Amino acid sequence: MSLPETVENIIEMQNVSKRFGGIKALSDVSFSVKKGTVHALLGENGAGKSTLMKILSGVYSKDEGKILLNGKEINIQDYAHSKSLGIALVPQELSLVPYFNVAENIFLGREPKRKGTLLVDWKKLYKDTEELLERLQINLNPRTQVDKLSVSDQQMTVIAKVLALDTKVIIMDEPTARLGHSEVDHLLEYIVNLKKRGISIIYISHHLEEIMKICDEVTVLRDGKSVTTEKVSGVTIDDLIKLMVNREFTTTLEKINRDNSEIGKEVLRVENLSRKNVISDINFSVRQGEILGISGLVGAGRTETIRTLLGIDKKSSGKVYLEGKEINLQSMGDAVKAGLVLVPEERRNQGVVLDLSIRANISLGTLGDYCKFGLINQRKEKQVVSSLVKKLGVKSGSIEQTVSSLSGGNQQKVVLSKWMSKSVKVFFLDEPTRGIDIGAKAEIYNLINDLAKQGVAIVMVSSEIPELQAICDRVLVMKEGRITADLNHNELDAEKLLSYAIN
């Protein structure tokens, strides 16, 4: 849809720059958003998207430049000030209190009080929440505890919380990263409805097809600089990728060149694995050098299968065999000792310690290798970590840089690096490229392929069918806690995968 040139900008960021120590994260970036539009912000991991939006939402302060709201210059003091101006951020990592209900989360810190007291007026709280949700056309029960909601409904709770503040500009950072196909469609429809109400959306996503579907304009950042702003109607996905990476790149993932003769003997076998009311009668095996995918809709039991297998969650029944011998894993520690390691989906919460350095994070899983008489051999530790950082292409100023300052793709490389110096028999990868740009994805795929060539067995959960088609030798499809299909690479048709996941 082409836009009339007379539409006014609600947000203008002019010549914004930001440094973190000696690293210039943003350099003279200009960015503007028109009223009542969906504006995409694109770029590889580390391009500066999150930094720019954290400045707009008051998390960071700018070093140089101006910010205008409705044509008037503003000086955003902090996150609360930004919200008071009608600018709100819906982060990739949803910030909700899990043991509070929907109403309590939406009005947290703003609860209505009984007249003349500090006591919460619960009747009014639920009435106000019901009216808000009805007005916003969000179908949620105000009394439902948040940790009982699906990820999609948790996302809608955050959006309701934001819109309750009379928000005019919503920043959405990878809003569909955790959602299934039908949930994505529902969210995209809702975003279009928000636009019709005059709300402006800044949309950050690595899923380019979503941008082509709902966005009006797109701004591309590269290496901390603004490259261009274009109308979405005038560009293709290929155009956007070339602008993002500044090099030729194929949009269609092709099967990585792998020799099936490299696949060796069986490493892991699972028989009749069950966890009450979660997964039932799971049977599969994986061999040396094989990449086994696990597909299915959100809630199908994919992550739960891996957690139960590794002993993180207690199984009801079933057996696990490693190299022909039955093992009884009681914890993730037992699994690591056996040579089974997990790269979790929630890398920021479970895969890394954000406030620690790259060095500390990478050596954390193998610290005993550097210790003698209770003392750490720091020289050896730094040598090994530096070698792994170079090998995996982690982009950073030094190994002492905190992991929180890295892009999502580089954080994922740090998680993988933790285990690269260990003798690993099976790598379990849960959504390994979630929230990662197309360039970083290719690097992760090559790392996975290299591990397989070394004889490591890979079990990979993924919601992205093109990803499964590109790198997997076989794919298990799950539905409602059961395996419904075991397909070899030649059978990985998108329609077939979805039919086994739905029907």
KOLFIDO-124693 format. One record per residue (C-alpha): residue number from 1; x, y, z. Coordinates in nm, 2 decimals, m for minus. Example, Ala and Ser with C-alpha at 12.3 -4.5 7.8 and 13.67 -1.06 7.14 Angstrom:
BEGIN
   lumvo       xx       yy       zz
       1     1.23    m0.45     0.78
       2     1.37    m0.11     0.71
end
This chain:
BEGIN
   lumvo       xx       yy       zz
       1     0.00     0.00     0.00
       2     0.16     0.33    m0.10
       3     0.14     0.62     0.15
       4     0.04     0.98     0.08
       5     0.34     1.21     0.12
       6     0.13     1.44     0.34
       7     0.11     1.20     0.64
       8     0.29     1.36     0.93
       9     0.57     1.20     1.13
      10     0.48     1.11     1.48
      11     0.85     1.02     1.56
      12     1.17     1.16     1.42
      13     1.52     1.06     1.53
      14     1.77     1.29     1.38
      15     2.15     1.21     1.36
      16     2.15     0.99     1.67
      17     2.48     0.85     1.78
      18     2.57     0.62     2.08
      19     2.90     0.48     2.21
      20     2.96     0.20     2.46
      21     3.32     0.25     2.57
      22     3.53     0.24     2.26
      23     3.26     0.08     2.04
      24     3.03     0.31     1.84
      25     2.70     0.13     1.83
      26     2.51     0.40     1.64
      27     2.66     0.66     1.41
      28     2.45     0.96     1.28
      29     2.13     0.75     1.25
      30     1.81     0.92     1.13
      31     1.48     0.74     1.15
      32     1.11     0.86     1.13
      33     0.77     0.70     1.16
      34     0.45     0.83     1.02
      35     0.13     0.84     1.22
      36    m0.09     0.53     1.19
      37     0.16     0.32     1.00
      38     0.36     0.00     1.06
      39     0.73     0.08     1.01
      40     0.98    m0.21     1.00
      41     1.33    m0.17     1.14
      42     1.56    m0.42     0.98
      43     1.93    m0.51     1.01
      44     2.16    m0.80     1.10
      45     2.22    m0.88     1.46
      46     2.45    m0.61     1.59
      47     2.34    m0.35     1.33
      48     2.20    m0.12     1.61
      49     1.83    m0.18     1.60
      50     1.79    m0.26     1.97
      51     2.02     0.02     2.07
      52     1.82     0.27     1.87
      53     1.49     0.15     2.01
      54     1.63     0.15     2.37
      55     1.71     0.51     2.32
      56     1.36     0.59     2.20
      57     1.21     0.40     2.49
      58     1.43     0.56     2.75
      59     1.64     0.26     2.84
      60     1.96     0.43     2.70
      61     2.04     0.79     2.66
      62     2.18     0.92     2.33
      63     2.52     1.08     2.30
      64     2.43     1.30     2.01
      65     2.12     1.39     1.79
      66     1.76     1.49     1.84
      67     1.43     1.31     1.90
      68     1.10     1.48     1.80
      69     0.75     1.37     1.90
      70     0.48     1.52     1.68
      71     0.73     1.78     1.55
      72     0.84     1.89     1.90
      73     1.19     1.81     2.03
      74     1.18     1.59     2.35
      75     1.46     1.49     2.59
      76     1.36     1.14     2.71
      77     1.48     1.09     3.07
      78     1.41     0.73     3.13
      79     1.18     0.44     3.05
      80     0.89     0.58     3.27
      81     0.92     0.92     3.10
      82     0.90     0.75     2.75
      83     0.59     0.56     2.85
      84     0.43     0.89     2.98
      85     0.49     1.04     2.64
      86     0.29     0.76     2.48
      87     0.59     0.55     2.36
      88     0.60     0.19     2.48
      89     0.82    m0.12     2.42
      90     0.69    m0.47     2.38
      91     1.02    m0.66     2.44
      92     1.13    m0.99     2.29
      93     1.15    m1.13     2.65
      94     0.80    m1.07     2.79
      95     0.81    m0.89     3.12
      96     0.51    m1.02     3.32
      97     0.47    m1.14     3.68
      98     0.39    m1.51     3.63
      99     0.20    m1.57     3.95
     100    m0.02    m1.26     3.90
     101    m0.34    m1.28     3.69
     102    m0.41    m1.08     3.37
     103    m0.58    m0.79     3.55
     104    m0.30    m0.76     3.81
     105    m0.04    m0.75     3.54
     106    m0.21    m0.50     3.33
     107    m0.27    m0.25     3.61
     108     0.05    m0.33     3.81
     109     0.15    m0.02     4.00
     110    m0.18     0.16     3.90
     111    m0.43    m0.05     4.08
     112    m0.76     0.13     4.17
     113    m0.79     0.19     4.54
     114    m1.09     0.18     4.78
     115    m1.19     0.54     4.87
     116    m0.98     0.68     5.14
     117    m0.76     0.37     5.17
     118    m0.45     0.20     5.02
     119    m0.64    m0.12     4.97
     120    m0.70    m0.25     4.61
     121    m1.06    m0.22     4.49
     122    m1.07    m0.56     4.33
     123    m1.42    m0.52     4.19
     124    m1.32    m0.21     4.00
     125    m0.99    m0.37     3.89
     126    m1.17    m0.66     3.72
     127    m1.44    m0.43     3.58
     128    m1.18    m0.19     3.44
     129    m0.98    m0.48     3.29
     130    m1.29    m0.63     3.13
     131    m1.39    m0.30     2.97
     132    m1.03    m0.24     2.85
     133    m1.00    m0.59     2.69
     134    m1.34    m0.55     2.53
     135    m1.25    m0.21     2.39
     136    m0.92    m0.35     2.26
     137    m1.09    m0.66     2.12
     138    m0.86    m0.89     2.32
     139    m1.02    m1.22     2.43
     140    m0.87    m1.29     2.78
     141    m1.01    m1.37     3.12
     142    m0.89    m1.10     3.37
     143    m0.87    m1.36     3.65
     144    m0.64    m1.61     3.47
     145    m0.30    m1.65     3.62
     146    m0.04    m1.54     3.36
     147     0.18    m1.86     3.38
     148    m0.13    m2.06     3.28
     149    m0.16    m1.86     2.95
     150    m0.02    m1.96     2.62
     151     0.27    m1.76     2.49
     152     0.04    m1.59     2.24
     153    m0.20    m1.48     2.52
     154     0.09    m1.36     2.73
     155     0.19    m1.14     2.43
     156    m0.16    m1.00     2.41
     157    m0.15    m0.93     2.79
     158     0.16    m0.72     2.74
     159     0.00    m0.54     2.45
     160    m0.31    m0.47     2.66
     161    m0.09    m0.34     2.94
     162     0.08    m0.10     2.69
     163    m0.24     0.02     2.54
     164    m0.39     0.08     2.88
     165    m0.15     0.38     2.91
     166    m0.30     0.56     2.60
     167     0.01     0.46     2.39
     168     0.06     0.62     2.05
     169     0.37     0.44     1.94
     170     0.44     0.07     2.01
     171     0.78    m0.08     1.95
     172     0.75    m0.45     1.89
     173     1.08    m0.65     1.91
     174     1.05    m0.99     1.74
     175     0.69    m1.03     1.85
     176     0.63    m1.36     1.67
     177     0.95    m1.53     1.77
     178     0.78    m1.78     2.01
     179     0.45    m1.81     1.83
     180     0.30    m2.09     1.62
     181     0.17    m2.04     1.26
     182    m0.19    m1.97     1.36
     183    m0.08    m1.75     1.65
     184     0.14    m1.54     1.41
     185    m0.15    m1.48     1.18
     186    m0.37    m1.37     1.47
     187    m0.11    m1.12     1.59
     188    m0.05    m0.98     1.25
     189    m0.42    m0.92     1.20
     190    m0.43    m0.75     1.54
     191    m0.14    m0.52     1.44
     192    m0.33    m0.42     1.13
     193    m0.63    m0.33     1.35
     194    m0.41    m0.12     1.58
     195    m0.29     0.07     1.27
     196    m0.65     0.14     1.17
     197    m0.70     0.30     1.51
     198    m0.42     0.54     1.44
     199    m0.15     0.37     1.65
     200     0.20     0.37     1.51
     201     0.40     0.05     1.52
     202     0.77     0.01     1.50
     203     0.82    m0.36     1.39
     204     1.15    m0.54     1.44
     205     1.15    m0.89     1.29
     206     1.39    m1.12     1.10
     207     1.08    m1.28     0.93
     208     1.08    m1.08     0.61
     209     0.76    m1.23     0.49
     210     0.58    m1.07     0.79
     211     0.73    m0.73     0.70
     212     0.61    m0.76     0.34
     213     0.26    m0.85     0.47
     214     0.18    m0.58     0.72
     215     0.44    m0.30     0.70
     216     0.41     0.03     0.51
     217     0.77     0.14     0.52
     218     1.10    m0.02     0.61
     219     1.43     0.13     0.74
     220     1.75    m0.07     0.71
     221     2.04    m0.03     0.95
     222     2.39    m0.17     0.88
     223     2.69    m0.15     1.11
     224     2.53     0.12     1.33
     225     2.43     0.34     1.03
     226     2.10     0.40     0.85
     227     2.12     0.27     0.50
     228     1.79     0.36     0.35
     229     1.41     0.40     0.41
     230     1.18     0.25     0.15
     231     0.81     0.19     0.09
     232     0.75    m0.18     0.13
     233     0.54    m0.19    m0.18
     234     0.85    m0.09    m0.38
     235     1.10    m0.36    m0.26
     236     1.13    m0.73    m0.26
     237     1.26    m0.97     0.00
     238     1.58    m1.01    m0.21
     239     1.62    m0.63    m0.21
     240     1.59    m0.62     0.17
     241     1.85    m0.89     0.23
     242     2.10    m0.73     0.00
     243     2.05    m0.40     0.18
     244     2.09    m0.57     0.52
     245     2.40    m0.77     0.45
     246     2.56    m0.58     0.17
     247     2.64    m0.90    m0.01
     248     2.47    m1.16    m0.23
     249     2.26    m1.40    m0.03
     250     2.01    m1.66    m0.12
     251     1.66    m1.62     0.03
     252     1.58    m1.99    m0.02
     253     1.76    m2.21     0.21
     254     1.91    m2.50     0.02
     255     2.01    m2.83     0.17
     256     2.36    m2.80     0.31
     257     2.59    m3.03     0.12
     258     2.61    m3.33     0.34
     259     2.73    m3.69     0.27
     260     2.49    m3.94     0.43
     261     2.77    m4.20     0.42
     262     2.93    m3.99     0.71
     263     2.63    m4.10     0.94
     264     2.76    m4.37     1.17
     265     2.62    m4.60     1.43
     266     2.34    m4.53     1.67
     267     2.43    m4.31     1.96
     268     2.10    m4.25     2.14
     269     1.78    m4.45     2.15
     270     1.46    m4.35     2.33
     271     1.19    m4.61     2.40
     272     0.83    m4.54     2.52
     273     0.93    m4.22     2.70
     274     0.64    m4.06     2.88
     275     0.57    m3.78     3.12
     276     0.21    m3.78     3.27
     277    m0.02    m3.54     3.08
     278     0.27    m3.39     2.88
     279     0.43    m3.65     2.64
     280     0.34    m4.01     2.57
     281     0.52    m4.31     2.41
     282     0.81    m4.12     2.25
     283     1.03    m4.36     2.04
     284     1.32    m4.25     1.83
     285     1.70    m4.29     1.77
     286     1.98    m4.07     1.64
     287     2.31    m4.17     1.49
     288     2.66    m4.03     1.48
     289     2.68    m3.74     1.24
     290     2.30    m3.73     1.19
     291     2.10    m3.41     1.22
     292     1.75    m3.50     1.35
     293     1.49    m3.23     1.35
     294     1.18    m3.21     1.57
     295     0.88    m3.02     1.42
     296     0.53    m2.94     1.55
     297     0.32    m2.65     1.66
     298     0.38    m2.46     1.98
     299     0.26    m2.68     2.27
     300     0.32    m3.01     2.08
     301     0.56    m3.13     2.34
     302     0.89    m3.08     2.16
     303     1.09    m2.90     2.43
     304     0.92    m3.12     2.70
     305     1.05    m3.43     2.52
     306     1.41    m3.31     2.54
     307     1.38    m3.19     2.90
     308     1.23    m3.53     3.01
     309     1.49    m3.72     2.81
     310     1.78    m3.52     2.98
     311     1.64    m3.57     3.33
     312     1.55    m3.20     3.38
     313     1.19    m3.30     3.42
     314     1.10    m3.64     3.57
     315     0.97    m3.91     3.34
     316     0.67    m4.13     3.42
     317     0.81    m4.42     3.22
     318     1.04    m4.52     2.94
     319     1.40    m4.59     2.88
     320     1.70    m4.40     2.73
     321     2.00    m4.58     2.58
     322     2.34    m4.42     2.51
     323     2.57    m4.62     2.29
     324     2.36    m4.93     2.36
     325     2.36    m4.90     2.74
     326     2.06    m4.79     2.94
     327     2.11    m4.46     3.13
     328     1.90    m4.30     3.40
     329     1.95    m3.93     3.40
     330     1.83    m3.74     3.70
     331     1.95    m3.39     3.62
     332     2.12    m3.18     3.35
     333     2.45    m3.24     3.54
     334     2.41    m3.61     3.48
     335     2.34    m3.55     3.11
     336     2.65    m3.33     3.07
     337     2.87    m3.60     3.24
     338     2.73    m3.85     2.99
     339     2.81    m3.63     2.69
     340     2.46    m3.49     2.63
     341     2.43    m3.11     2.63
     342     2.14    m2.87     2.57
     343     2.14    m2.53     2.40
     344     1.81    m2.40     2.54
     345     1.55    m2.19     2.36
     346     1.56    m1.92     2.63
     347     1.93    m1.84     2.58
     348     1.91    m1.51     2.77
     349     1.75    m1.68     3.08
     350     1.90    m2.03     3.06
     351     2.19    m2.03     2.82
     352     2.41    m1.74     2.94
     353     2.47    m1.52     3.25
     354     2.41    m1.18     3.09
     355     2.62    m0.98     3.34
     356     2.92    m1.20     3.31
     357     3.19    m1.16     3.04
     358     3.23    m1.37     2.73
     359     3.53    m1.54     2.89
     360     3.34    m1.63     3.21
     361     3.04    m1.76     3.02
     362     3.23    m1.99     2.78
     363     3.45    m2.13     3.06
     364     3.16    m2.18     3.30
     365     3.07    m2.53     3.18
     366     3.43    m2.65     3.17
     367     3.58    m2.46     3.46
     368     3.72    m2.78     3.61
     369     3.95    m2.81     3.31
     370     4.14    m2.50     3.41
     371     4.16    m2.56     3.78
     372     4.44    m2.71     3.99
     373     4.44    m2.72     4.37
     374     4.14    m2.49     4.36
     375     4.31    m2.22     4.15
     376     4.21    m2.12     3.80
     377     4.48    m2.12     3.54
     378     4.37    m1.79     3.38
     379     4.63    m1.80     3.10
     380     4.50    m2.14     2.98
     381     4.14    m2.03     3.02
     382     4.20    m1.71     2.81
     383     4.38    m1.91     2.54
     384     4.10    m2.16     2.50
     385     3.83    m1.90     2.51
     386     4.01    m1.67     2.26
     387     4.05    m1.97     2.03
     388     3.68    m2.06     2.05
     389     3.57    m1.70     2.00
     390     3.78    m1.68     1.69
     391     3.67    m2.02     1.56
     392     3.30    m1.94     1.60
     393     3.33    m1.58     1.48
     394     3.19    m1.41     1.79
     395     3.19    m1.04     1.72
     396     3.31    m0.85     2.02
     397     3.57    m0.59     2.14
     398     3.73    m0.84     2.37
     399     3.66    m1.16     2.57
     400     3.60    m0.95     2.88
     401     3.30    m0.78     2.71
     402     2.97    m0.86     2.89
     403     2.74    m1.10     2.71
     404     2.44    m0.86     2.76
     405     2.60    m0.62     2.52
     406     2.62    m0.88     2.23
     407     2.36    m0.93     1.96
     408     2.13    m1.24     1.97
     409     2.34    m1.42     1.71
     410     2.66    m1.37     1.90
     411     2.50    m1.47     2.23
     412     2.40    m1.80     2.07
     413     2.76    m1.85     1.95
     414     2.87    m1.80     2.31
     415     2.62    m2.07     2.43
     416     2.76    m2.31     2.17
     417     3.12    m2.22     2.26
     418     3.06    m2.34     2.62
     419     3.06    m2.70     2.50
     420     3.30    m2.69     2.21
     421     3.60    m2.80     2.42
     422     3.41    m3.09     2.57
     423     3.36    m3.44     2.43
     424     3.00    m3.41     2.33
     425     2.81    m3.71     2.20
     426     2.47    m3.55     2.14
     427     2.39    m3.18     2.10
     428     2.02    m3.09     2.17
     429     1.94    m2.75     2.01
     430     1.61    m2.59     2.10
     431     1.51    m2.32     1.84
     432     1.88    m2.24     1.78
     433     1.82    m1.95     1.54
     434     1.52    m1.79     1.71
     435     1.56    m1.41     1.69
     436     1.87    m1.43     1.47
     437     1.92    m1.25     1.14
     438     1.97    m1.43     0.81
     439     2.35    m1.38     0.80
     440     2.40    m1.52     1.16
     441     2.16    m1.81     1.08
     442     2.39    m1.92     0.80
     443     2.68    m1.92     1.04
     444     2.49    m2.12     1.29
     445     2.39    m2.37     1.02
     446     2.75    m2.42     0.92
     447     2.85    m2.47     1.28
     448     2.58    m2.74     1.32
     449     2.70    m2.90     1.00
     450     3.06    m2.90     1.11
     451     2.96    m3.06     1.44
     452     2.78    m3.34     1.25
     453     3.08    m3.39     1.03
     454     3.29    m3.45     1.34
     455     3.05    m3.74     1.43
     456     2.84    m3.55     1.69
     457     2.47    m3.64     1.68
     458     2.24    m3.34     1.66
     459     1.87    m3.32     1.78
     460     1.72    m2.99     1.68
     461     1.38    m2.84     1.77
     462     1.27    m2.58     1.52
     463     0.95    m2.40     1.42
     464     1.09    m2.29     1.09
     465     1.01    m2.54     0.81
     466     1.27    m2.40     0.57
     467     1.53    m2.45     0.83
     468     1.44    m2.81     0.89
     469     1.44    m2.87     0.51
     470     1.78    m2.71     0.48
     471     1.99    m2.90     0.73
     472     1.81    m3.20     0.87
     473     1.86    m3.56     0.76
     474     1.53    m3.67     0.92
     475     1.25    m3.49     1.10
     476     1.01    m3.61     1.37
     477     0.67    m3.44     1.37
     478     0.49    m3.40     1.71
     479     0.13    m3.33     1.80
     480    m0.02    m3.32     2.14
     481     0.27    m3.49     2.31
     482     0.31    m3.77     2.06
     483     0.53    m3.84     1.75
     484     0.30    m3.85     1.44
     485     0.56    m3.89     1.17
     486     0.93    m3.98     1.11
     487     1.02    m3.83     0.77
     488     1.35    m3.86     0.58
     489     1.49    m3.55     0.40
     490     1.33    m3.63     0.07
     491     0.99    m3.63     0.24
     492     1.02    m3.28     0.40
     493     0.75    m3.11     0.21
     494     0.60    m2.81     0.40
     495     0.24    m2.92     0.34
     496     0.32    m3.27     0.46
     497     0.50    m3.14     0.78
     498     0.20    m2.92     0.86
     499    m0.06    m3.19     0.80
     500     0.11    m3.43     1.04
     501     0.14    m3.14     1.30
     502    m0.23    m3.04     1.27
     503    m0.44    m3.35     1.16
end
